[in-house]
């Protein structure tokens, strides 16, 4: 069995297929450094997952925070990443249930990190909060 959290993360990866500028360079929880030839790229990673006991039902209401990092290189990396950011946002908001696994998807925060590299690089972090529900004793339901 697979948890709903894992299903949601897989659904995000599927939803982001063919995001403008990145093609198939979409990674899940990647920790290896990226080469110039691998950017632009997207990395999807869970940040936190917080439950609240639903007192009227035997369920847990979860808030999963997901960070989607867009890695771009260019003279003005955040500007170069703008089309990719717009595309990923549209894809994330197209199905607020992520194939039926979630109750809601909401943008939470966007932050920017600009780095000196072999060519100027930027990492734009787009965070989303995904609300979903499980049974108290079964994270797959």
Beta strands, then each sheet from edge to edge (+ up, - down):
strand 1: 26-28
strand 2: 41-54
strand 3: 59-73
strand 4: 104-115
strand 5: 121-135
sheet 1: 1+ 2+ 3- 5+ 4-
end
